């Protein structure tokens, strides 16, 4: 099985529940606050490993990560941490996520050790999944990997047109939600049709409406109805499931259904890595919904 090199943030997530998201220059009371393991790359790597995939994590971390419960958690799952850059004079990144009663979210992100991404040398990789990270580092990573999966996510605004076009020119699979794909088109000056011609597979998620895979034909993947508690990390879970399905040589439709199944577990609990399914658990739910895997 191919090793998936996941590039991006390792972070401690601080999740706040609020009645509504306040407007500017206003305040709102916090109903609940909890800290969880997070960071888009770490969420994805943890899920891949839990599903039985082979993955390594490429990210800078601070002194607070060494010998932490978070480090032990990732090692127990089987995530390879040899490629982490450990910075003694930095803090690991922190995310402050505010979720209202309608599941709308606002996130404030402290980069900490992740701000050193631009200084790092991009290692060779067989299959790299580029998540939120430094655009310049991701450009170099796209040049050094044989296969590129790209999920710019919430850091999309940091990319220049040139950097985005450079990565997309090497991308095999592009992941985005409905808002991000519109922004990618605006930033690159490309129509969606032109983007689909350049990138062999484009996967767009539509929250509770499911997802669509564009690879010549359009494949529609429904979401799995569960009782949602927290949407944070559902997209990371989807992409992890999709990529594990891909390295197991399933077709794209099946990969999308695996992704949707994994995401359905994530939203049932608070925290991106709190309710990760293993392959057997995923398969059981998959087959109840979609039939034999």
C-alpha positions in Angstrom: 0.0 0.0 0.0 1.3 3.5 -0.9 2.4 5.8 1.9 0.3 9.0 2.0 2.4 12.0 3.1 0.0 14.5 4.6 1.3 18.0 4.6 -0.2 20.8 6.8 -1.0 21.9 10.3 -0.9 20.0 13.6 -2.9 22.1 16.1 -4.7 22.0 19.4 -8.4 22.8 18.7 -10.3 25.0 21.2 -14.0 24.6 20.3 -16.6 27.0 21.6 -20.4 26.6 21.5 -22.3 29.9 21.2 -26.0 30.6 20.7 -25.2 32.7 17.5 -22.2 34.3 15.9 -22.0 37.9 16.9 -21.7 40.8 14.5 -18.6 43.1 14.7 -18.1 45.1 17.9 -20.5 42.9 19.8 -20.1 40.1 22.4 -21.9 36.8 23.0 -21.7 34.4 25.9 -20.0 31.0 25.5 -22.1 28.1 26.4 -19.3 25.5 26.3 -15.6 25.3 25.7 -13.5 22.1 25.1 -10.0 21.4 23.8 -9.4 18.6 21.2 -6.7 17.3 18.9 -6.8 19.1 15.5 -5.1 20.7 12.6 -6.3 19.7 9.1 -3.3 17.6 8.2 -3.2 15.8 11.6 -6.9 15.1 11.4 -6.5 13.6 8.0 -3.5 11.6 8.9 -5.1 10.3 12.1 -8.1 9.1 10.2 -6.1 7.5 7.4 -4.1 5.5 10.1 -7.2 4.5 12.0 -8.6 3.1 8.7 -5.5 1.1 8.3 -3.8 3.3 5.8 0.0 3.9 5.8 0.7 7.6 6.3 3.3 10.1 7.5 2.8 13.6 8.8 4.9 16.5 7.5 4.5 19.6 9.7 6.4 21.9 12.1 5.4 21.5 15.8 6.3 23.3 19.0 7.8 22.3 22.3 4.4 21.7 23.7 3.9 18.7 21.4 6.8 16.6 22.5 5.7 13.9 25.0 2.2 15.3 25.0 -1.0 13.3 25.0 -1.5 14.4 21.4 1.9 12.9 20.3 1.1 9.6 22.1 -2.4 9.6 20.5 -1.0 9.8 16.9 1.7 7.3 17.6 -0.8 4.8 19.0 -2.9 5.2 15.8 0.1 4.4 13.7 0.8 7.8 12.2 4.5 8.1 11.3 6.0 11.3 12.9 9.6 11.0 11.6 9.0 14.0 9.3 7.8 16.4 11.9 10.0 19.4 12.4 10.3 20.0 16.1 10.9 23.6 17.2 11.9 24.1 20.8 11.2 27.9 20.8 7.7 27.7 19.3 4.2 26.7 20.3 2.3 24.2 18.3 -0.5 25.9 16.3 -3.8 26.6 18.0 -7.3 26.9 16.5 -10.2 28.7 18.1 -13.4 27.5 16.6 -16.8 29.0 17.4 -19.9 27.0 16.4 -23.5 28.3 16.7 -26.7 26.5 17.1 -27.2 26.3 13.3 -23.7 24.7 12.9 -22.3 27.9 11.3 -18.6 28.4 12.2 -16.0 31.0 12.5 -12.3 30.0 13.1 -9.4 32.0 14.4 -6.0 30.3 13.8 -2.7 30.9 15.6 0.1 29.5 13.3 2.8 29.2 16.0 5.4 26.6 14.7 3.6 26.4 11.4 4.8 29.8 10.4 8.2 28.2 9.7 6.8 26.1 6.8 8.3 28.5 4.2 11.8 27.7 5.5 11.4 23.9 5.2 12.8 21.7 2.4 10.2 19.7 0.6 11.0 15.9 0.9 10.3 13.4 -1.9 6.9 11.7 -1.6 5.2 8.9 -3.5 1.7 10.4 -2.8 1.2 13.7 -1.1 -2.0 15.2 0.3 -1.5 19.0 0.6 -3.8 20.5 3.3 -3.8 24.0 4.9 -0.1 25.1 5.1 2.3 27.6 3.6 1.5 28.2 -0.1 5.3 28.4 -0.9 6.0 25.1 0.8 3.0 23.4 -1.0 4.4 24.7 -4.3 7.7 23.0 -3.6 5.9 19.9 -2.3 3.8 19.7 -5.5 7.1 19.6 -7.5 8.7 16.8 -5.4 5.8 14.3 -5.1 4.7 11.8 -7.7 1.0 12.1 -7.0 -0.7 15.2 -5.6 -4.0 15.5 -3.7 -4.8 19.2 -2.9 -7.1 20.6 -0.3 -6.3 24.4 0.1 -9.2 24.8 2.6 -9.4 27.9 4.8 -5.9 29.0 3.8 -7.0 29.6 0.2 -6.9 33.4 0.7 -3.1 33.2 1.3 -2.3 31.9 -2.2 -1.2 34.1 -5.0 -2.6 33.4 -8.4 0.8 32.1 -9.5 1.2 29.7 -6.6 -2.3 28.3 -7.0 -1.8 27.8 -10.8 1.6 26.1 -10.1 0.1 23.6 -7.7 -3.1 23.0 -9.8 -0.8 22.2 -12.7 0.6 19.2 -10.7 -2.6 18.2 -9.0 -4.3 14.8 -9.6 -7.2 15.3 -7.2 -8.6 18.7 -6.1 -10.8 18.8 -3.0 -12.9 21.8 -2.2 -16.3 22.8 -0.8 -18.9 24.8 -2.8 -17.5 28.1 -1.6 -13.8 27.3 -2.1 -14.3 26.1 -5.7 -15.9 29.4 -6.6 -13.0 31.2 -5.1 -10.4 29.1 -6.9 -12.1 29.9 -10.2 -12.1 33.6 -9.4 -8.4 33.6 -8.2 -7.1 31.6 -11.2 -9.3 33.3 -13.8 -10.5 29.9 -15.0 -14.0 28.7 -15.5 -15.1 25.6 -13.7 -15.1 23.8 -17.1 -11.5 24.8 -17.7 -10.5 23.7 -14.2 -12.1 20.3 -14.8 -10.1 19.9 -18.0 -6.8 20.7 -16.2 -7.3 18.6 -13.0 -8.2 14.9 -13.7 -10.4 14.6 -10.6 -12.3 17.4 -8.8 -14.2 16.5 -5.7 -16.7 19.1 -4.3 -18.4 18.7 -1.0 -21.9 20.2 -0.3 -22.3 19.7 3.4 -25.5 17.8 4.1 -26.3 17.6 0.4 -23.4 15.2 -0.2 -20.6 15.6 -2.7 -19.9 15.4 -6.4 -16.9 13.9 -8.2 -16.0 15.3 -11.6 -13.7 13.0 -13.6 -15.1 13.1 -17.1 -18.5 12.1 -15.9 -20.2 13.5 -12.8 -20.7 11.2 -9.9 -23.1 12.2 -7.1 -22.5 10.9 -3.6 -25.2 11.3 -1.0 -24.4 12.2 2.6 -25.3 9.7 5.3 -28.0 10.9 7.7 -26.9 10.8 11.3 -27.6 12.9 14.4 -24.9 15.7 14.0 -23.2 17.0 17.1 -20.3 18.9 15.7 -19.4 19.4 12.0 -15.8 20.3 12.7 -13.4 17.9 10.8 -16.1 16.2 8.7 -14.3 17.3 5.5 -11.0 16.0 6.8 -12.7 12.7 7.5 -14.2 12.6 4.0 -10.9 13.2 2.3 -9.1 10.6 4.5 -11.7 8.0 3.6 -11.5 8.9 -0.1 -7.7 8.6 -0.2 -7.6 5.3 1.7 -10.2 3.9 -0.8 -8.0 5.2 -3.6 -4.8 3.4 -2.4 -6.9 0.3 -1.9 -7.8 0.6 -5.7 -11.5 1.2 -5.3 -13.2 3.2 -8.1 -14.0 6.9 -7.6 -17.6 6.4 -6.7 -16.7 3.9 -4.0 -14.0 6.2 -2.7 -16.6 9.0 -2.4 -19.0 6.7 -0.5 -16.2 5.6 1.8 -15.4 9.3 2.4 -19.1 10.1 3.2 -19.3 7.1 5.5 -16.2 8.2 7.5 -17.5 11.8 7.7 -20.7 10.5 9.2 -18.8 9.1 12.2 -16.8 12.4 12.7 -19.9 14.6 13.1 -21.5 12.3 15.8 -19.1 13.6 18.4 -17.3 16.8 19.3 -13.7 17.0 18.1 -12.2 16.1 14.8 -10.4 12.9 16.1 -12.8 11.8 18.8 -14.9 9.3 16.9 -12.6 7.9 14.2 -13.9 4.6 12.7 -11.6 1.7 11.9 -12.0 -0.1 8.6 -14.4 -2.7 10.0 -16.7 -0.1 11.5 -16.7 2.0 8.3 -17.4 -1.1 6.2 -20.4 -2.1 8.4 -22.0 1.3 8.1 -21.1 1.6 4.4 -22.9 -1.7 3.6 -26.0 -0.8 5.5 -26.3 2.3 3.3 -24.7 1.5 0.0 -24.6 -2.3 -0.2 -21.6 -4.6 -0.5 -18.2 -2.9 -0.5 
